[in-house]
Amino acid sequence: MYAATKAALRSFARSWAAELVGRQIRVNLVAPGPIGTPGLRGLAPDAGAADALLEGMASGVPMAQLGRPEEIADTVLFLAGDSSSFMTGAELYVDGGQSQI
């Protein structure tokens, strides 16, 4: 279900980008990797298990760390600003290289 949902979002973004370009509306997609948030810690039954879970997730990232919420926010701000004015239909992976390397 997770993979199908990600594929659907990618398809929506591409379709909407093509349909809305004439109205000067840009559509891009941010694909985050594992981000160190309280919600992620909450997936584990206790604090010790949470530490192990986060360490295990970080070990699957080429940069060997979890992302920070601020890194996702910075990406969204980039897409919302003039610096990305010539981008539409793009998917930006903010995942420490997890899906690309």
Secondary structure, DSSP 8 states (H G I E B T S, - for coil): -HHHHHHHHHHHHHHHHHHHGGGT----EEEE--B--HHHHTTSSSHHHHHHHHHHHHHTSTTSS-B-HHHHHHHHHHHHSGGGTT--S-EEEESTTTTT-
